[in-house]
Amino acid sequence: MSKEKDKRPATKGGSKYVKKQKPTASSAHKKTAPAKKENKMPLKIIPLGGLGEIGKNITVYEYKDDIILVDCGMAFPDEETPGIDIVIPDFTYLEKNRDKVRALVVTHGHEDHIGAIPYLLDKVNVPIYATRLTIGLIEGKLKEHRNLDIAKLNVVDPGQTLEFGPFSVEFIHVNHSIPDAVGFAIKTPAGTVIHTGDFKIDTTPIDDRIIDLARFGELGKKGVLAMLADSTNAERPGYTMSERVVGESFSNLFKKAGHNRIIIATFSSNIHRIQQIIDEAANCGRKVAVSGRSMLNVVSVASKLGYLNLPDNVLIDIEMIKKYKPEQLVIITTGSQGEPLSALHRMAFSDHRQVEIVPGDMIIISATPIPGNEKLVSKVINELMKRGANVVYEKMYDVHVSGHACQEELKLLMSLVKPKFYIPLHGEQKHLYKHAMLAHTMGVPKENILIAGIGDVIELSKQGIKASAQVPSGRILVDGLGVGDVGGVVLRDRKHLAEDGIIIINVVMDSATNMVVSGPDIVSRGFVYMKESEQLISEVTEVAEDILENCYIHRVRDRNTVKLRLRDGISKHIYEVTRRSPMVLPIIMDI
């Protein structure tokens, strides 16, 4: 820290570091003009995701000609994005300023914080710094995307400090639902900023590594300009329960299972939860099989790096489960959010190659539905129950605890850090608003609290905080191998097709005479079943014939005009008869 005290702002024509000189006898009596204080530029903080939404977390820190990034995550699609695989941030601003980007520092290995890294590297190949497990999970993602060979990955230990131009970034250990999670103390010429990342205060964590509250307190005593903190549980009073509570619940449920097979669905990245399941299975003499690609990947990486302790001969391949009796098995699987392609969903709908649900199976869903996923989870639970499974999912069983701080934990960290300015991060608008109110009750003036939006350029200095401008931001939709090629128009068409179906009119015309050679032939998809709607199809055919005849009589040769008249005329007729509005798609072929 002594080095930090010796730093002085740069002066024209001088050194960046200037030491104070003692006045000499000859110069002590001379009057000297007071030294001019340099007006430091404000620090710019630009959230490109993670505000007003769950997931897609990425924050830009910019000072003069240097940029560092904190996290680069993805979000899952919702009902407004049918057919989309994942949602990632808009990297336009970073592409325009690629020469300024010095580093990407990552708080932890959850998808909403690392899931978009492969797509960022395709645009801006920035060096990545994270703890050991986080780097291991990032490596796995980059292998899938086949760009690991271009990545510059660097392992950092909690407590270590790195320098990137004017930024000094200290990694501080925090508790979360995945090991090796950190927050950051980012020191800049404008002041020190605390970026918590996702965190909670767990005094009895599975790995016995408690959040480094002492370090946060030390930084608070020295003075913190601003704090950017996790808002996910800002609405919840009290404290988040310890992960060990889940272990006690597992112990009780394993006893209740008796001679039945146990299947547990949880987040693949919740390594502490997986460890507790494996430990309890070993205590009960059961073998453990793992199902789901992401679960297999995480278990492989975590065990290889020493974050999972696997007792001898406990873990078996999923293909081997038929060799064991139900009372000898525990299956850990993905699908706690009811995802249609997940292992648990396939089990529920008898589509899993190795696992068939039988009456008596105890199925524990060790997770809380992410907002928007409640219906998917309920659908899976209902199907499992139809097959005679005993499904444990109610909160009363304590089979899941959150990895995010509740109100009292947020207040405790605020009281230690004592920031001058406060910026809630990571949550929907209601979470950000509640978090801001909480900060105000802790003594932060309202004018020093900023609820920002994605793309806002937050200018921060000791004099004040303000959102001064906007940069390109939003969401980029990934569909298969296509990145950003699905936009508003395509989504609108997909919704239209999903809601009302489509009517296709096929017509073959003679390009020389403009006469209809074949058709119109009508095809319905997702609108009506044609064999049971012959009268309607006949009416639509007559309408199309009348429109084509009218175009021929009035010598309308432009094919786009003909298509427009067919679409408008048929749409009007169908709505009058059915009060429905399918997409009408005329196709004209010239011969």
N, C-alpha and C positions, 0 to 999 in steps of 0.2 A: 504493500500500500504506500510505502514511502516514495516509490517512483511516481505514483499518482499525484502526491503533494508537490513534487518538483515541476509538474507540467505547467507551462504558461502558454497563453495564446500566442500565435505567430505574429510577428511584427514585420513591417515592410523592410526588406533587405536584411533582416536579422535571422537568427536561429529560431527554430520552433520552440526550443527549451531555453528559457532565459533565467538565470539565477540572480537573486537580489545581491547587489554589491553594497558593502559598508562604505559610507562617505569618508573620503580622505580629509586630512587637515586642510589642504589647500582648496578643497571643493566644498567643505561643509558650510562656509559662510555665504556661498553663492546662492542666489535665488534661482530656483529651477521651476520651470512650468510643470504643473501636475501632469502625470502620465495619463494619456487618454485611454479609457477603457474600451476595448474592442466590443462592438455590438455583435454578440454571437448570433448566428442565424438560428431560427427555430428548428427543432427536430420535426420531421414530417413522419407521421404514422398513417399508413394507408391500409385499412382492412379490405382485402379482395375477396373475402368470404367469411362465414362464421357469424355474421350479424343478421338478426331477423330470420334465422334458419338454424337447423340442427345439422352440423357437418360442414364440409367444404372449408375447413379452417386454414387460412393463410393471411399473414400480416406482413406488410412491408414497412421497414424502418429506413428512412432516408435522411442523410445529412450531407448537404452540399453535393458532391459527386460520388457518394458512396451509398450503397444499398445492401442491407442484409434482410433475409426472409426468415420468418418464424413459421414453421410447419407448411405443409402443402397437401391438403386432404381432399377427399371426394365426399359426395353425398349420394344417397340412394334415390332413385326416381320415385315419384308419387303418382297419384291418380291423374295429374295434369300432364304427365309425360309418358303416355302409353308406348310400350315397346322399347323404351330407353334402358340401357344397361346401367350406366352410372352417370353422375353429373360432376363436372370438374370446374374449377375457377377459370375465368377469362384471363389469359396471360398477355394480353395486348400491351399493357403498360410495361411489363417486364421485357417483352421483346424489343420495344422501342428504346429501353434503357439497359440493354443487355451488358453494355460496357461498364456500367456502374455496379452491377450485382457482384458482391464479393463472396457471399456464403449463404447457404440454407442451413439453419440450425433447427433441430427437430425435438419437440418435447417428449414424445413417446410413440409407440408403434401401432396405435389404432388406425383403422382405415380412414377415419375422418381427419387424420393428421398426416398420413403418409400416402394415401391412395392415389393422389394425382402426381406424385413425383415422377413416374415414368413419362408422363405427358409433358411435364415441365422440362425434363432433360432433352426432349425432342426439340424444344424451342430455345432453351437457355441452359447450357451445360455448366451448372453452378456446382462448386464443391459442397459436399454434404457432411455435416457434423452432428453426431448423435451418440447416445450411449450404446453399449455393446449389443444388447438384445434388439434395440431399435434398428441398428445397422443390419443385424442379421435378418430381420423381417423385411427391411427395405431391399436387401440383396435378393430375397426370394421373389419379391414383386418385379424387380428389374430383370431377373432371369426369365420370368414369364413373358415379359415384353421384349426380351432379346436386346436390351440396351445396357446390360451390366458392364460390358467391356468399355463403354465410354464414361462410366460413372466414376467420380472421385469421392470415395467414401472414407470417412475418418472417424475412428472411435474416440470418444471423449469420456472421461470419468467424472461423476458428480463431484463438485468442489473445484474442478479445473476451470481456468479462465483463458479465453482465447481473444486475440485482437485482430480486428479486420478494419484497417484504416482508422477512422475516428471512433469506431465502436470497440468496446471491451465487453465480452459476453461471459458471464460467470454461470456455470451449470449448478443448480441447487436441487438436491434430492427432494422429491415430494411423493406422497402416497397416491395411488390411483388403482384402477382395476387391472393394471398390467405392471409387471416389474420394470425397473429402470426408468421410471418417469421422472422428469425434471421440470423445474421452472427456470426462468432466466432473470438475472440482474444485468441489464444492458446499460453500460455507462457510456455517455456521450458528452460532447462539449456543452450541450444544453442542460444536462443533468442526468440522474440515474432513473431508469424506468424498470419496474418489476413487471414481468410477464409471467403469470402463474402457470399457464397451460391448464390442462384438466388436473384437478387435485381434490383430495379430501384429507382430513386429519385423522389418521388411524393410529391409536396408541398401542394396539396389539396386532400389527400386521403379520402376515404369514411368514415373511422373510426377516422379521424382527428389525427392519430398517425403518425407523420413524422419520416422518417429514422433518427437515432441518429448520425447525422454528427458530432456533438460536441464531442462525445466519440471517434469516429474515429480520429478526430483532436488531442485529448489529447494523444491517443496512438502514433500518428505520432510524436508528440513533444518529447515523451520519447524514441523513437527509435524502428522501426519495421524492423526485419530481412528480412521478405519476405511477399509477398501478393499473394494469390491465388484467382483469381476473375473470375466471370461469363463472358463468351465470346459470348453468344448467339447472341447479337445484335452488336457485335464489328464492323460489316461492315456498320452499319447504322449511318449516321452523325446526329448531333443535339441531341435533347432530346426526350425521350419517353413521349407521351401525358398522361395526368392525367386520371384516371379512371372516373372522373366526366364528361369528354367529352362524354363518352358513355351514361351517364344518360340523357344528353341534347338531344342526337340523339334519344333515346328511346321516350322521350317526344314528339318530332316532328313526329316520325313514328306512335305512338299510335293515334295521331290526324288524320294522313293520312289513317289509317286503317278503320276509319268510323264504319260501322256496321258489319265489317268482323271479323272473329276470328283471333287471333294472336298466332302464335307458334314460340317460340324462342329456338334455339339450342345453347348451350354454354358448356364450360367445367364444369363438375359437381363440381369441387373444387374451382371455381371462385365465392366465397361466396359474395364478394362485388358486382359482376355483378348480381347475383341472388337477392340481397337486393334491387338494383336499379329497377329491373324488378317488384318486389313485390310492392315497393313504388309507382311506376308509375301506376301499375294496380289498386291499392287502390285509387289513385287520380282520376282515370277514372271510378271508380265504377265497375271494372271487378273482377271476381273471378280467382284464380290461381290454376291450377292443375299441378302436377309434374309427368313426365314419365321417366322411365329408372331406373334400379336398383341402379346404382352408384349415380345418382342424388337424389333419395329418401334417400339413406344412408347418404349423406352429409347434406342434408337439415335437416334430423332428428338429426344428431349429432350437427350441428351448432346451431340449434334452442334450443336444450337442454342445450348447454353450454353458450347460450347468445350471440353468434356471429351473429345470424339472428334475426331481430325484425319482428315478424309476427303480423300484425294488426288483430284484432278480426274478425272472419268470412270471411277472404279473402281466406285462403287455403282450397281447397276441394279435395276430393278423385277423381282420374282419372275416376273411375266408375260412378261418378255423372255428368259428363259433358253433357250428353244427356238431362238433366233436365233444361239446360240453353240455351239461345239464343246465336248465334255466337258473337254478340257485347258485351256479358257479360263475355267472356272467354279469358284467357291467359294461354297457356300451355308452361311450361318450360321443355325442353327435352334434353337428351343426343344425340350424333350423329353429332356434329359439324365437325368431321373429316371424315364423310362418312363411318364409321365402319359398315361392313356388318350385324352385329347382333344388332346394336344400334336401339334405338326407332325411330329416324328420318328416318333411312334407311327403317325400316319396314313400317312406314307411307307412304313413297314415293312409295313403291312397294305393297301397299294394303295388308300388312301382319300384321298390328297392330290390336290388338283385340278391343281397345277402340276408336281409332282415325282414321277416314277416311278423307283424304284430299278432299276438295270440291273447286270448282271454287270460287275465291275471297279470300281464306285464305291468310293472310299475314304471310310469314315465314321469320324470321330473323335469319341468321346464324352469330352469334356473336362470331366469332373466325377466325383466319387465319390458313389455312392448314399447318400442320407440313410437312416439306420437305419429299416428297415421297407419301403424301396423296392427292395430287392435283387431280389426276384422280378419286379417290373414291368420293371426294367432288363434282366434276363436274358431275359425274354420278347421284348422288342423286339430284343435282340441276335440271338437265335435266328432270328427272322423275317427280319432283314436278311441274315443269313448264308445262309438258304434261297434268297434271291433272288440270291445270288452276290456280295454286297458283301464287301469287305475291311474288317472292323470292328476298329478300334483302340480298346481300352479298358483293357488291362492296365496296372498301375501301373508296369511296367518301362519304359514309353515316356515317362513323365513328362509326360503330357498334362494333368495337373491338379495344382495345389498348393492346400493349404488356406489359408483366410484367418484362421485362428485360431492363437493362440500355443500352442506345445508347452511341455513342462516347463521347459526352460532359459530360455525367454523369460518365463514366469510368474515364475520365481525372480529373474530380473534385475530385473523391474519391482518385485517385492516388496522387493528389496534397496535400490532407489532410494527408494521411497515410505516404507518402514519404518512401516507402520500399526500402531496399538496393537491394533485389532480387525480380524478378517477374516471376510468373508461371501462364499463362493463363489456365483456366479450363472450362469445360462444353461447348463443341461445336465441330463441324466438323473441319477438318484440316484447311480449309480456314478461319474459325472464329478464331482459335488459332493463325494463322499466322498474321491476321490483328490486333488482340489484341496485339501481341508482337510488331508489328510496332508502334502501338499507344503508348505503354509503352516507347519505345525508343524515340519518339518525346517529351515525358514528362521528358526526362533526365536520364532514366535508361540505363546504358551502355549495349551494345549488349551482352557482355560476362556475364552479370548479369541476362539475360532473358533466360529462358529455356522452349522450346516447347517439352513437354514430350509425351510419348506414354503409353498406358495401360501396366501395369506390370513393368514399369521402377522404379528402386530404386533410388530416388533422394536424394543425400547426401547434406545436407545444414549446413553450419557453417559460422561464420563471415569471414573466409578465402576464401570461394568460394562456388560454386554450381556445381554439376555434376550428371549425370545419370551413376551410377557405375555398375549396374547389372540388371538382369531381374528376376522376380518371376513368377510362373505359373499364367496365366491370360487368359482372353478371354471371350467368351460367353457360357452360358449353356442354352440349349433350353428346354422349358417346353411345353409339349404336353399332355393335359389332366392331369392325375395323374402322368405321367412319367416325371421325372426331370433328364435330361442329357442322356436319353437313345436314343435320336435322334441325330446322328452325321453326319459327312460329307457324309458317304456312303448312309445313308438313305435319306438325302436331295438330293443327286445326283439321286437316283432312283425316288424320287418324281418328280423332274424336268423332268427326262426322260419320266415318265409316263404322265406328264402334256403336254409335248411338242409333243410326238410321239405315245402315247398309248402303248398297249401291245398285243402280240400274245401268246396264250397258246396252247401247243401241249400236249394232253393227250394220253398216250400209256399204255396198260396193257400187261405185258410180263410174260411168264412162266419161273420161276426161274430155273427150272430143265433143260428145253430144250433150253432156250434162244430165243424161238419163240414168235412173236407178237400174242397175243390172241385177242386183241381188239384195234382199232385205226389204225393210228393216227387220233384223233379228234381235229379239229382246232376251237379255240374260240378267237374272236377279241373283245377288249374293248378299245375304244378311238383311234382306228387306222382306220378301215373301217367299214361301215355298211354291215354286211355279206350278207344280202339278195340282195344287189345291187352290190356285188363284188364276185359273185359265181365263176367266172373264176379265179380270183387271189387266192381264197381259195382253189380251185381245184389244181392249180399249186403248192401251198405250201404243200398240202397233198401229191402230187406226189414226191416232193423233200424229204419230211420226210420219205416216204415209201422207196425211193432209199437209203437213208442214213441208215435206219434200216436194209434193206436187205444186204447192204455192210458190216455192223457190224456183221450180222449173218454169212455171208460167211467167213469173216476173224476172226471169233470166238472172237469178242470183247465182253467180259462179264462184264467188269467194268462199272457200271451204270453212274458214273460221266463222263467217257470218251464218252459214248453214248450221254449223255445230251450235252456235249461240242460240239460234231460233229453236233448234231441237231441244236443247237443254231447258230453255225458259218455258217452252210450250208444254213439255212433258212434266216438268217440275210443278207447274201450275195445276195440271190435270190431276196428278197424283195427290197433291195436297187437298184439292177440293173433294176428292173421293175418300181419302184415308186419313187426312189431317196429319200426315207424316211427310218428312222431307228427306228422302234418301239422296245420296249423291248421284247425279245423272251424268253419265260419261258417254257422249256420242263418239263413235270411231268411224271415220269415212276412209275407205280405200279406193284409190283411183286405178282404173285399168285402161 
